[in-house]
């Protein structure tokens, strides 16, 4: 009798426990049970007792079977009802309410944890909280898939998670999500054509960015096949819209990677889809017009990249005939072609509609959007020669940068706090689920009281073993919790590092944009400069101002490195330009700079600087050296008085000097990042080495001299990390 009951419970646990994923039919379970049961029946038992045992076993199996089937049907109805309510809440854009419903449904076990985390990812994604969205989509993907509903939620979560990772440039991470997702869909047989289409398209985009062109093309074709299946099965315009959007993403991937021939192939595909879409009875004219405009801009960019300027211009003219070209978003997107065609004036004019476009796209001026939209606006104005507009945009960026950094930090902190609270909430839900499971277990014990009686001796015999197993499980759970905490801390540290690196890259771009990159295009004047920071941002500076027949130049070195030095450098450049515009002499400029920079300089920073004013007609040069390295004039160091650096003491009056004429004599100005550059053995480049290079070589232009000197410094360093910012300026008046 003991072995008979043991066999019954074993098969109930394997085939009917709600926690398992097996889908075994009742007849199969019944026959399988009796195959094993027959072996147990070989024991010598009384015939009547064996018959009674069989009757009890059959009755128990039938009872549990009907009970589990009923529970399964009820669970499916609850899950379907919950999904409908959550979808309706999403259409109303009530995402806060959606999160409340998800918590309630999961706590009541109306939906699984996989489905719950998928819906949380949806809610945070539509609230532009992409870090939180990525966190929950990843939990959904990593969750255990037990039902068909779980598989569907897994498919959608994998789609969106791979898109998020692709968007932020984590191509390897996106592939690690998308490729297993396709394999899992194929294995389960659950997955729509749109799921396959988006995942294959994401895989293709990642591979294209990683240089795997052939693999990318194959996956793009697979995506297109699934899009075709989708629109063939859907008589409405939605199928074509999804296919057009997916194909446009493919075009963008090829265009962004400058694979212009491949881009034109997919642009033609998108154009054909768009033509078919227009014939659908419920097609929307505004969608058609916008898609057509986007396609024409990408075609113009591709043709321009293939040096087919005339064809590109014709395509751009077709774009201008669309209504989309008159919108803010259309004007900003048109700049992709205008910048490629070097039509910077038109691009700068279009950026006047940037605020309108950001409003249409519902985008705030975050750090990412400052980099995506304001920096290109700055470059367009700069390349078109609008100095006042360029300066205004630069000052606007600087005014936004601090608040944008603070906002991003606050947002990230809030999202991390929410993740922490979510983990605590999940632990509480798990505890409640454990209590509910315990209650159901007790109810089952009551329902199967007769079986419990027969099992009493067995349970007493196994009590100690279960206790040891429970202790081992607790230790394993504790170790897992510690590992999870360590992982979360590592993830937080990594994300913080990535944010800091992103902020420093933006600061470096802004700093580089403040230094001249376009030099005078005037007969008889050859001028070129270069600044290479030792860190992400540096403290060296150089600048020039051409005013009628007078040319101002300066080169300086701020004490220290990094962000503080870069801020001090920006202030020095701004004040130099202001004083030079007033026509001040170099000594007066140095005195004015000192008077301003010494105020409130509690950190004790200072800048060494060489300032010169050259009369382009006579070659006469007035200059003032404020503690800076002596320049090289006509292959020898310029002899001069050395004033104190700027920003140290109040009330300093700087002394100026002059050279009668520097015509035909190259003037080379540099920072100590040149002569003090060190190799791995900490040997410096040296002034004698610098002078010997200038004396032994003939330079046809200022740029050739700068580039040669930079190559010599790199050769001297021999792989050593730069120990200081390197800045050089060369000028020759003929």
C-alpha positions as CSV (number, residue, x, y, z in Angstrom):
1,X,0.0,0.0,0.0
2,X,2.9,2.4,0.9
3,X,4.5,2.0,-2.5
4,X,1.2,2.4,-4.3
5,X,0.5,5.8,-2.7
6,X,4.1,6.8,-3.4
7,X,3.6,6.1,-7.1
8,X,0.3,8.0,-7.2
9,X,1.9,11.1,-5.7
10,X,4.9,10.9,-7.9
11,X,2.8,11.0,-11.1
12,X,0.6,13.8,-9.7
13,X,3.7,15.9,-9.1
14,X,5.2,15.2,-12.5
15,X,2.1,15.4,-14.7
16,X,-0.4,17.6,-12.9
17,X,1.4,20.1,-10.7
18,X,0.4,23.6,-11.9
19,X,4.1,24.8,-11.7
20,X,5.3,22.4,-14.5
21,X,5.3,23.1,-18.2
22,X,4.5,19.5,-19.4
23,X,1.5,19.2,-21.7
24,X,0.8,15.4,-21.2
25,X,-2.7,14.2,-22.1
26,X,-4.7,12.4,-19.5
27,X,-4.8,9.0,-21.3
28,X,-1.1,9.0,-21.7
29,X,-0.6,9.8,-18.0
30,X,-3.1,7.1,-17.1
31,X,-1.3,4.4,-19.1
32,X,2.2,5.6,-18.1
33,X,1.2,5.5,-14.5
34,X,0.0,1.9,-14.7
35,X,3.2,0.8,-16.5
36,X,5.2,1.8,-13.5
37,X,2.4,0.8,-11.1
38,X,2.6,-2.8,-12.4
39,X,6.2,-3.1,-11.3
40,X,5.2,-2.1,-7.8
41,X,2.4,-4.5,-7.8
42,X,4.8,-7.4,-8.1
43,X,5.3,-7.2,-4.4
44,X,3.4,-9.9,-2.5
45,X,0.2,-8.2,-1.3
46,X,-3.3,-9.3,-0.7
47,X,-5.6,-9.4,-3.8
48,X,-8.3,-7.3,-2.1
49,X,-5.8,-4.7,-0.9
50,X,-4.4,-4.4,-4.5
51,X,-7.9,-3.8,-6.0
52,X,-8.7,-1.2,-3.4
53,X,-5.4,0.6,-4.0
54,X,-6.1,0.7,-7.8
55,X,-9.5,2.2,-7.2
56,X,-8.1,4.9,-4.9
57,X,-5.3,5.7,-7.4
58,X,-7.7,6.0,-10.3
59,X,-10.1,8.2,-8.3
60,X,-7.2,10.5,-7.2
61,X,-5.9,10.9,-10.7
62,X,-9.3,11.7,-12.2
63,X,-10.0,14.2,-9.4
64,X,-6.7,16.1,-9.8
65,X,-7.0,16.0,-13.6
66,X,-10.4,17.7,-13.7
67,X,-9.3,20.2,-11.0
68,X,-6.1,21.2,-12.9
69,X,-8.0,21.5,-16.2
70,X,-10.5,23.8,-14.6
71,X,-7.7,25.9,-13.0
72,X,-6.0,26.2,-16.4
73,X,-9.1,27.4,-18.2
74,X,-9.8,30.0,-15.5
75,X,-6.2,31.2,-15.6
76,X,-6.3,31.7,-19.4
77,X,-9.6,33.7,-19.1
78,X,-8.1,35.9,-16.4
79,X,-4.9,36.5,-18.4
80,X,-6.9,37.4,-21.5
81,X,-9.1,39.8,-19.5
82,X,-6.0,41.4,-17.9
83,X,-4.3,41.9,-21.3
84,X,-7.4,43.5,-22.7
85,X,-7.6,46.0,-19.8
86,X,-3.9,46.8,-20.1
87,X,-4.1,47.3,-23.9
88,X,-7.1,49.7,-23.5
89,X,-5.2,51.7,-20.8
90,X,-2.3,52.0,-23.2
91,X,-4.5,53.4,-26.0
92,X,-5.7,56.1,-23.5
93,X,-2.0,56.8,-22.7
94,X,-2.7,56.3,-19.0
95,X,0.7,54.7,-18.3
96,X,0.7,55.4,-14.5
97,X,-2.6,53.5,-14.3
98,X,-1.1,50.7,-16.4
99,X,1.7,50.2,-13.9
100,X,-0.9,50.0,-11.0
101,X,-2.9,47.4,-12.9
102,X,0.2,45.3,-13.7
103,X,1.2,45.1,-10.0
104,X,-2.4,44.1,-9.1
105,X,-2.7,41.5,-11.8
106,X,0.7,40.0,-11.0
107,X,0.0,39.8,-7.3
108,X,-3.3,38.0,-7.9
109,X,-1.5,35.7,-10.4
110,X,-3.8,36.9,-13.2
111,X,-0.7,37.3,-15.4
112,X,2.7,35.8,-15.2
113,X,5.9,37.7,-14.3
114,X,7.0,37.5,-17.9
115,X,3.8,39.3,-19.1
116,X,3.9,41.7,-16.2
117,X,7.5,42.8,-16.9
118,X,6.7,43.2,-20.6
119,X,3.8,45.6,-19.8
120,X,6.0,47.5,-17.4
121,X,8.5,47.9,-20.2
122,X,5.7,49.3,-22.4
123,X,4.6,51.8,-19.8
124,X,8.1,53.2,-19.1
125,X,9.0,53.2,-22.8
126,X,6.1,55.5,-23.7
127,X,7.0,57.8,-20.8
128,X,10.5,58.1,-22.3
129,X,12.1,56.4,-19.3
130,X,14.3,54.2,-21.4
131,X,16.6,52.9,-18.7
132,X,13.6,51.6,-16.7
133,X,12.1,50.2,-19.9
134,X,15.3,48.4,-20.8
135,X,15.4,47.0,-17.2
136,X,11.9,45.4,-17.3
137,X,12.2,44.2,-20.9
138,X,15.4,42.5,-20.0
139,X,13.6,40.9,-17.0
140,X,10.8,39.7,-19.3
141,X,13.4,38.2,-21.8
142,X,15.3,36.5,-19.0
143,X,12.1,35.1,-17.3
144,X,10.9,31.5,-17.6
145,X,8.5,31.0,-20.5
146,X,5.8,28.5,-19.4
147,X,2.8,29.3,-21.5
148,X,1.9,30.5,-25.0
149,X,1.0,33.9,-23.5
150,X,4.5,34.1,-22.0
151,X,6.1,33.3,-25.4
152,X,4.1,36.1,-27.0
153,X,5.3,38.6,-24.3
154,X,8.8,37.3,-24.7
155,X,8.7,38.0,-28.5
156,X,7.5,41.6,-28.0
157,X,10.0,42.2,-25.2
158,X,12.9,40.9,-27.3
159,X,11.8,43.1,-30.2
160,X,11.7,46.3,-28.1
161,X,14.8,45.5,-26.0
162,X,16.9,44.8,-29.1
163,X,15.7,48.2,-30.6
164,X,16.7,50.0,-27.4
165,X,20.1,48.5,-27.4
166,X,20.5,49.2,-31.2
167,X,19.5,52.8,-30.7
168,X,22.1,53.5,-28.0
169,X,24.9,51.7,-30.1
170,X,25.2,48.5,-28.1
171,X,25.2,46.3,-31.3
172,X,26.7,43.2,-29.6
173,X,24.1,43.4,-26.8
174,X,21.3,43.8,-29.3
175,X,22.5,40.7,-31.3
176,X,22.7,38.7,-28.0
177,X,18.9,39.4,-27.5
178,X,17.6,39.3,-31.1
179,X,19.4,36.1,-32.5
180,X,18.3,33.8,-29.6
181,X,14.8,35.3,-29.8
182,X,14.4,34.2,-33.4
183,X,15.7,30.7,-32.5
184,X,13.2,30.5,-29.6
185,X,10.3,31.6,-31.8
186,X,11.2,29.0,-34.5
187,X,11.4,26.3,-31.8
188,X,8.1,27.2,-30.1
189,X,6.2,27.9,-33.4
190,X,4.8,31.0,-31.8
191,X,5.6,34.3,-33.5
192,X,4.1,36.7,-36.0
193,X,5.6,37.9,-39.3
194,X,5.9,41.4,-37.8
195,X,7.9,39.8,-34.9
196,X,10.2,38.1,-37.3
197,X,10.5,41.1,-39.6
198,X,11.5,43.6,-36.8
199,X,14.0,41.1,-35.2
200,X,15.7,40.3,-38.5
201,X,15.8,44.0,-39.3
202,X,17.4,44.7,-36.0
203,X,19.9,41.9,-36.5
204,X,20.8,43.3,-40.0
205,X,21.3,46.9,-38.6
206,X,23.7,45.6,-35.9
207,X,25.6,43.5,-38.4
208,X,25.9,46.4,-40.8
209,X,27.3,48.6,-38.1
210,X,29.8,45.9,-37.1
211,X,31.0,45.6,-40.7
212,X,29.3,42.2,-41.5
213,X,27.8,43.4,-44.7
214,X,26.9,40.0,-46.3
215,X,25.2,38.7,-43.1
216,X,23.3,42.0,-42.8
217,X,22.0,41.9,-46.4
218,X,20.7,38.3,-45.8
219,X,18.9,39.3,-42.7
220,X,17.4,42.4,-44.3
221,X,16.0,40.2,-47.1
222,X,14.5,37.8,-44.5
223,X,12.9,40.8,-42.8
224,X,11.4,42.0,-46.1
225,X,10.0,38.5,-46.8
226,X,8.1,38.5,-43.4
227,X,6.9,42.1,-44.1
228,X,5.5,40.9,-47.4
229,X,3.7,38.0,-45.7
230,X,2.3,40.5,-43.2
231,X,0.8,42.9,-45.8
232,X,-0.5,40.0,-48.0
233,X,-2.4,38.7,-45.0
234,X,-3.8,42.1,-43.9
235,X,-6.3,43.9,-46.2
236,X,-5.9,47.2,-44.4
237,X,-3.1,49.7,-44.7
238,X,-1.5,48.8,-41.4
239,X,0.5,45.9,-42.9
240,X,2.0,48.3,-45.6
241,X,2.8,50.9,-42.9
242,X,4.7,48.4,-40.8
243,X,6.6,47.2,-44.0
244,X,7.4,50.8,-45.0
245,X,8.7,51.8,-41.6
246,X,10.9,48.6,-41.4
247,X,12.3,49.2,-44.9
248,X,13.0,52.9,-44.1
249,X,15.0,51.7,-41.0
250,X,17.0,49.5,-43.4
251,X,17.6,52.4,-45.7
252,X,18.7,54.6,-42.8
253,X,21.2,51.9,-41.6
254,X,22.8,51.8,-45.1
255,X,22.8,55.6,-45.4
256,X,24.3,56.2,-41.9
257,X,27.1,53.7,-42.7
258,X,27.7,55.3,-46.1
259,X,26.8,52.2,-48.0
260,X,25.1,54.3,-50.6
261,X,24.6,51.7,-53.3
262,X,22.9,49.4,-50.9
263,X,20.8,52.3,-49.6
264,X,19.5,53.1,-53.1
265,X,18.4,49.4,-53.5
266,X,16.3,49.5,-50.4
267,X,15.1,53.0,-51.1
268,X,13.6,51.7,-54.3
269,X,11.9,48.9,-52.3
270,X,10.5,51.5,-49.9
271,X,9.3,53.6,-52.8
272,X,7.5,50.7,-54.4
273,X,5.8,49.8,-51.0
274,X,4.8,53.4,-50.7
275,X,3.2,53.4,-54.1
276,X,1.2,50.2,-53.2
277,X,0.2,51.8,-49.9
278,X,-1.3,54.8,-51.7
279,X,-3.8,52.5,-53.4
280,X,-5.2,51.0,-50.2
281,X,-8.7,52.3,-49.4
282,X,-7.8,53.5,-45.9
283,X,-4.4,54.9,-46.7
284,X,-3.6,58.2,-44.9
285,X,-2.4,61.1,-47.1
286,X,-0.3,62.6,-44.3
287,X,1.5,59.3,-43.7
288,X,2.1,58.9,-47.5
289,X,3.5,62.5,-47.7
290,X,5.8,62.1,-44.8
291,X,7.2,58.7,-45.9
292,X,7.7,60.1,-49.4
293,X,9.6,63.1,-48.0
294,X,11.9,60.9,-45.9
295,X,12.6,58.5,-48.8
296,X,13.5,61.4,-51.1
297,X,15.9,62.9,-48.6
298,X,17.7,59.6,-48.1
299,X,17.9,59.1,-51.9
300,X,19.4,62.6,-52.3
301,X,22.0,61.9,-49.6
302,X,22.9,58.6,-51.2
303,X,23.3,60.1,-54.7
304,X,25.3,62.9,-53.2
305,X,27.6,60.4,-51.5
306,X,28.0,58.6,-54.9
307,X,29.1,62.0,-56.4
308,X,25.9,62.2,-58.5
309,X,25.3,65.8,-57.6
310,X,22.9,66.7,-60.4
311,X,20.6,63.7,-59.7
312,X,20.7,64.5,-56.0
313,X,19.7,68.0,-56.7
314,X,16.7,66.8,-58.8
315,X,15.6,64.5,-56.0
316,X,15.8,67.3,-53.5
317,X,13.6,69.4,-55.7
318,X,11.0,66.7,-55.6
319,X,11.3,66.6,-51.8
320,X,10.5,70.3,-51.7
321,X,7.2,69.7,-53.5
322,X,5.9,67.6,-50.6
323,X,3.9,69.0,-47.7
324,X,6.3,67.3,-45.3
325,X,9.1,69.6,-46.5
326,X,7.2,72.6,-45.1
327,X,7.0,71.1,-41.6
328,X,9.6,71.7,-38.8
329,X,10.6,68.0,-38.9
330,X,10.9,68.0,-42.7
331,X,13.2,71.0,-42.7
332,X,15.5,69.5,-40.1
333,X,15.6,66.2,-41.9
334,X,16.4,68.0,-45.2
335,X,19.6,69.2,-43.6
336,X,21.1,65.6,-44.0
337,X,21.3,66.4,-47.7
338,X,22.1,70.1,-47.5
339,X,25.1,69.4,-45.2
340,X,26.3,66.5,-47.4
341,X,26.0,68.9,-50.4
342,X,27.9,71.6,-48.4
343,X,24.9,74.0,-48.7
344,X,25.5,75.3,-45.2
345,X,23.6,78.5,-45.7
346,X,20.4,76.7,-46.5
347,X,21.0,74.3,-43.6
348,X,21.5,77.2,-41.2
349,X,18.2,78.7,-42.4
350,X,16.4,75.4,-41.8
351,X,17.7,75.2,-38.3
352,X,15.5,78.2,-37.5
353,X,12.7,75.7,-37.4
354,X,14.4,73.4,-34.9
355,X,12.2,74.5,-32.0
356,X,9.1,73.7,-34.1
357,X,10.5,70.3,-35.0
358,X,11.3,69.4,-31.4
359,X,7.8,70.4,-30.5
360,X,6.4,68.1,-33.2
361,X,8.6,65.3,-32.1
362,X,7.8,66.0,-28.4
363,X,11.5,66.1,-27.5
364,X,13.1,68.0,-24.7
365,X,16.6,69.5,-24.8
366,X,18.4,66.6,-23.0
367,X,22.1,66.0,-23.3
368,X,21.4,63.5,-26.2
369,X,19.2,66.0,-28.1
370,X,21.7,68.8,-27.5
371,X,24.3,66.6,-29.2
372,X,21.9,65.5,-32.0
373,X,20.4,68.8,-32.9
374,X,22.1,71.9,-31.4
375,X,25.7,70.9,-32.2
376,X,24.8,70.3,-35.9
377,X,23.0,73.7,-35.8
378,X,26.2,75.3,-34.5
379,X,28.3,73.6,-37.2
380,X,25.9,74.7,-40.0
381,X,26.1,78.4,-38.8
382,X,29.8,78.1,-38.4
383,X,30.4,76.7,-41.9
384,X,28.1,79.3,-43.5
385,X,30.2,82.1,-41.9
386,X,27.5,83.4,-39.5
387,X,29.9,84.3,-36.7
388,X,27.2,86.1,-34.6
389,X,24.8,83.2,-35.0
390,X,27.5,80.7,-34.3
391,X,28.4,82.5,-31.1
392,X,24.8,82.8,-30.1
393,X,24.2,79.1,-30.5
394,X,27.4,78.2,-28.6
395,X,26.3,80.4,-25.7
396,X,22.9,78.9,-25.8
397,X,24.4,75.4,-25.7
398,X,26.6,76.4,-22.7
399,X,23.5,77.8,-20.9
400,X,21.6,74.6,-21.4
401,X,24.4,72.2,-20.7
402,X,24.5,72.5,-16.9
403,X,20.7,72.1,-16.5
404,X,20.7,69.2,-19.0
405,X,23.4,67.4,-17.1
406,X,21.6,68.0,-13.8
407,X,18.3,66.8,-15.2
408,X,19.9,63.6,-16.6
409,X,21.5,62.9,-13.3
410,X,18.2,63.4,-11.4
411,X,16.3,61.3,-13.9
412,X,18.9,58.5,-13.7
413,X,18.8,58.7,-9.9
414,X,15.0,58.5,-9.9
415,X,15.0,55.5,-12.3
416,X,17.6,53.7,-10.2
417,X,15.5,54.4,-7.0
418,X,12.4,53.0,-8.8
419,X,14.4,49.9,-9.8
420,X,15.4,49.4,-6.2
421,X,11.8,49.8,-5.0
422,X,10.7,47.4,-7.7
423,X,13.2,44.8,-6.5
424,X,11.8,45.2,-3.0
425,X,8.3,45.0,-4.3
426,X,9.0,41.8,-6.2
427,X,10.5,40.3,-3.1
428,X,7.3,41.1,-1.2
429,X,5.2,39.6,-4.0
430,X,7.3,36.5,-4.0
431,X,6.8,36.2,-0.2
432,X,3.0,36.6,-0.7
433,X,3.0,34.1,-3.5
434,X,4.9,31.7,-1.2
435,X,2.2,32.2,1.5
436,X,-0.6,31.6,-1.0
437,X,1.1,28.5,-2.3
438,X,1.4,27.3,1.3
439,X,-2.3,27.9,1.8
440,X,-3.2,26.0,-1.4
441,X,-0.9,23.2,-0.2
442,X,-2.7,23.0,3.1
443,X,-6.1,22.9,1.3
444,X,-4.8,20.1,-0.9
445,X,-3.7,18.2,2.2
446,X,-7.2,18.6,3.6
447,X,-8.8,17.4,0.3
448,X,-6.5,14.4,0.2
449,X,-6.8,13.5,3.9
450,X,-7.0,9.8,3.3
451,X,-3.7,9.9,1.3
452,X,-2.0,12.0,4.0
453,X,-2.9,9.4,6.5
454,X,-1.1,6.7,4.5
455,X,1.8,9.1,3.9
456,X,2.3,10.0,7.6
457,X,5.0,7.4,8.3
458,X,6.8,8.4,5.1
459,X,6.7,12.1,5.9
460,X,8.1,11.4,9.4
461,X,10.8,9.3,8.0
462,X,11.8,12.0,5.5
463,X,11.5,15.0,7.8
464,X,15.2,15.3,8.5
465,X,16.1,15.1,4.9
466,X,13.7,17.8,4.0
467,X,15.0,20.0,6.7
468,X,18.6,19.7,5.4
469,X,17.3,20.4,1.9
470,X,15.5,23.5,3.1
471,X,18.7,24.8,4.8
472,X,20.7,24.2,1.7
473,X,18.0,26.0,-0.4
474,X,18.1,29.0,2.0
475,X,21.9,29.2,1.7
476,X,21.6,29.1,-2.1
477,X,19.0,31.8,-2.1
478,X,21.2,34.0,0.2
479,X,24.2,33.5,-2.1
480,X,22.0,34.3,-5.2
481,X,20.8,37.5,-3.5
482,X,24.4,38.5,-2.7
483,X,25.4,37.8,-6.3
484,X,22.5,39.8,-7.6
485,X,23.3,42.8,-5.3
486,X,26.9,42.7,-6.6
487,X,25.7,42.6,-10.2
488,X,23.3,45.6,-9.6
489,X,26.2,47.6,-8.1
490,X,28.4,46.8,-11.0
491,X,25.7,47.7,-13.5
492,X,25.1,51.0,-11.7
493,X,28.8,51.9,-11.7
494,X,29.1,51.0,-15.4
495,X,26.1,53.2,-16.3
496,X,27.4,56.1,-14.2
497,X,30.8,55.8,-16.0
498,X,29.1,55.8,-19.4
499,X,27.1,58.9,-18.5
500,X,30.3,60.7,-17.4
501,X,32.1,59.7,-20.6
502,X,29.2,61.0,-22.7
503,X,29.2,64.3,-20.8
504,X,33.0,64.7,-21.4
505,X,32.6,63.9,-25.1
506,X,30.0,66.7,-25.4
507,X,32.2,69.1,-23.4
508,X,35.2,68.3,-25.7
509,X,33.1,68.9,-28.8
510,X,32.0,72.3,-27.4
511,X,35.5,73.2,-26.5
512,X,36.9,72.2,-29.9
513,X,34.1,74.2,-31.6
514,X,35.3,77.4,-29.7
515,X,38.8,77.1,-31.3
516,X,39.2,78.3,-34.9
517,X,39.0,75.5,-37.5
518,X,38.8,77.8,-40.6
519,X,41.8,80.1,-41.2
520,X,42.1,83.4,-43.2
521,X,41.8,82.9,-47.0
522,X,43.8,86.0,-47.8
523,X,46.6,86.4,-50.2
524,X,49.9,86.8,-48.4
525,X,48.7,85.3,-45.1
526,X,49.4,81.7,-44.2
527,X,48.0,80.8,-40.8
528,X,47.2,77.4,-39.2
529,X,46.7,76.1,-35.6
530,X,46.0,72.9,-33.8
531,X,45.1,71.9,-30.2
532,X,45.2,68.3,-28.9
533,X,44.1,67.9,-25.3
534,X,45.7,65.3,-23.0
535,X,42.4,64.4,-21.5
536,X,38.8,64.5,-22.8
537,X,39.0,68.3,-22.4
538,X,42.0,70.5,-22.0
539,X,43.2,74.0,-20.9
540,X,45.2,75.1,-23.9
541,X,43.9,77.8,-26.3
542,X,44.6,79.6,-29.5
543,X,42.7,82.2,-31.5
544,X,43.0,84.9,-34.1
545,X,41.0,87.9,-35.3
546,X,41.4,89.5,-38.7
547,X,40.4,93.2,-38.6
548,X,41.0,95.1,-41.8
549,X,44.8,95.0,-42.4
550,X,45.6,93.9,-38.8
551,X,45.8,90.4,-37.5
552,X,45.5,89.5,-33.9
553,X,46.8,86.1,-32.7
554,X,47.2,84.5,-29.3
555,X,48.2,81.1,-27.8
556,X,47.9,80.2,-24.1
557,X,48.2,77.4,-21.6
558,X,45.9,77.3,-18.5
559,X,47.4,75.8,-15.3
560,X,46.0,72.3,-14.7
561,X,44.0,70.0,-17.0
562,X,40.5,68.6,-17.4
563,X,37.1,70.4,-17.0
564,X,38.2,73.3,-14.7
565,X,41.0,74.2,-17.1
566,X,38.6,74.1,-20.1
567,X,36.2,76.5,-18.3
568,X,39.0,78.9,-17.5
569,X,40.2,78.6,-21.2
570,X,36.7,79.4,-22.5
571,X,36.5,82.6,-20.4
572,X,40.0,83.7,-21.6
573,X,39.1,83.2,-25.3
574,X,35.8,85.1,-24.9
575,X,37.6,88.1,-23.3
576,X,40.5,88.1,-25.8
577,X,38.1,88.4,-28.7
578,X,36.2,91.2,-27.0
579,X,39.4,93.2,-26.3
580,X,40.8,92.5,-29.8
581,X,37.7,93.8,-31.4
582,X,38.2,97.1,-29.6
583,X,41.6,97.5,-31.3
584,X,43.6,97.2,-28.1
585,X,47.4,96.6,-28.1
586,X,48.7,93.2,-27.0
587,X,50.0,94.6,-23.6
588,X,46.6,96.3,-23.0
589,X,44.8,93.0,-23.8
590,X,47.0,91.1,-21.3
591,X,46.3,93.7,-18.7
592,X,42.6,93.6,-19.3
593,X,42.5,89.8,-19.2
594,X,44.4,89.9,-15.9
595,X,42.0,92.4,-14.4
596,X,39.0,90.2,-15.2
597,X,40.4,86.7,-14.6
598,X,41.9,87.6,-11.2
599,X,38.5,88.5,-9.8
600,X,36.9,85.6,-7.8
601,X,39.8,83.3,-8.8
602,X,39.7,81.4,-5.5
603,X,41.2,78.2,-7.1
604,X,44.3,80.1,-8.0
605,X,44.3,79.2,-11.7
606,X,46.3,81.2,-14.2
607,X,47.2,81.2,-17.9
608,X,50.4,81.9,-19.7
609,X,49.9,83.6,-23.0
610,X,51.6,85.0,-26.1
611,X,49.6,87.8,-27.8
612,X,50.6,89.5,-31.0
613,X,49.3,92.2,-33.4
614,X,50.6,92.2,-37.0
615,X,50.2,94.9,-39.5
616,X,49.7,92.9,-42.8
617,X,50.9,95.8,-45.0
618,X,54.3,96.6,-43.2
619,X,54.9,93.3,-41.4
620,X,55.3,95.2,-38.1
621,X,54.5,93.1,-35.0
622,X,53.6,94.3,-31.5
623,X,53.5,91.5,-28.9
624,X,53.3,90.8,-25.2
625,X,54.5,87.6,-23.6
626,X,52.8,86.7,-20.3
627,X,55.0,84.0,-18.8
628,X,54.7,81.8,-22.0
629,X,57.4,79.8,-23.9
630,X,59.4,82.0,-26.3
631,X,58.1,81.6,-29.9
632,X,60.4,80.7,-32.8
633,X,60.8,83.5,-35.3
634,X,62.9,82.9,-38.5
635,X,64.3,79.6,-37.1
636,X,65.5,81.1,-33.8
637,X,63.8,81.7,-30.4
638,X,62.5,85.2,-30.1
639,X,64.3,87.2,-27.4
640,X,61.9,89.1,-25.2
641,X,60.9,90.2,-21.7
642,X,58.8,87.7,-19.7
643,X,55.8,89.2,-17.8
644,X,54.0,87.2,-15.1
645,X,51.2,84.8,-16.1
646,X,47.7,86.2,-16.3
647,X,45.4,85.8,-13.4
648,X,47.9,85.6,-10.4
649,X,48.1,89.2,-9.0
650,X,45.8,92.2,-9.2
651,X,46.9,95.5,-10.8
652,X,49.7,94.1,-12.9
653,X,50.6,96.3,-15.9
654,X,52.0,94.2,-18.7
655,X,54.9,95.4,-20.9
656,X,54.7,95.1,-24.7
657,X,57.5,94.8,-27.3
658,X,57.8,95.0,-31.1
659,X,59.5,93.6,-34.1
660,X,59.9,96.0,-37.1
661,X,58.9,93.4,-39.7
662,X,58.2,89.7,-39.8
663,X,57.6,89.5,-43.5
664,X,59.0,86.3,-45.0
665,X,59.9,85.0,-41.5
666,X,57.7,82.1,-40.2
667,X,56.5,82.6,-36.6
668,X,55.9,79.4,-34.6
669,X,54.1,79.6,-31.3
670,X,53.5,76.6,-29.1
671,X,52.6,75.4,-25.5
672,X,54.9,73.4,-23.2
673,X,53.0,70.3,-24.2
674,X,55.5,70.3,-27.1
675,X,58.9,70.8,-25.6
676,X,58.0,68.8,-22.4
677,X,56.4,65.9,-24.2
678,X,57.8,62.7,-22.6
679,X,58.6,59.2,-23.9
680,X,58.1,56.0,-21.9
681,X,61.5,56.7,-20.2
682,X,60.2,60.2,-19.2
683,X,62.8,61.9,-21.5
684,X,61.4,65.3,-22.7
685,X,61.2,66.4,-26.3
686,X,63.3,69.5,-25.5
687,X,63.7,72.9,-27.0
688,X,66.9,72.1,-28.8
689,X,65.2,69.2,-30.6
690,X,62.3,71.5,-31.5
691,X,64.7,74.1,-33.0
692,X,66.7,71.6,-34.9
693,X,63.6,70.2,-36.6
694,X,62.6,73.7,-37.7
695,X,66.1,74.6,-38.9
696,X,66.7,71.3,-40.8
697,X,63.4,71.2,-42.7
698,X,61.8,73.4,-45.3
699,X,58.1,73.9,-44.9
700,X,55.9,75.0,-47.8
701,X,53.0,76.0,-45.6
702,X,52.1,76.7,-42.0
703,X,49.9,73.5,-41.9
704,X,52.8,71.3,-43.1
705,X,55.0,72.7,-40.3
706,X,52.3,72.0,-37.7
707,X,51.6,68.5,-38.9
708,X,55.3,67.6,-39.2
709,X,55.9,68.8,-35.6
710,X,52.9,66.7,-34.4
711,X,54.3,63.6,-36.1
712,X,57.7,64.2,-34.5
713,X,56.1,64.5,-31.0
714,X,54.1,61.3,-31.6
715,X,57.3,59.6,-32.7
716,X,59.1,60.8,-29.6
717,X,56.3,59.7,-27.2
718,X,56.6,56.2,-28.7
719,X,53.2,55.1,-27.4
720,X,53.4,56.9,-24.0
721,X,50.3,58.7,-22.7
722,X,50.3,62.5,-23.3
723,X,51.4,64.2,-20.1
724,X,50.0,67.7,-21.2
725,X,47.8,69.4,-23.8
726,X,49.6,70.1,-27.1
727,X,48.9,73.4,-28.9
728,X,50.7,75.0,-31.9
729,X,50.1,78.0,-34.1
730,X,52.2,78.9,-37.2
731,X,52.0,82.0,-39.3
732,X,53.9,83.5,-42.3
733,X,53.3,86.9,-43.9
734,X,54.7,87.2,-47.4
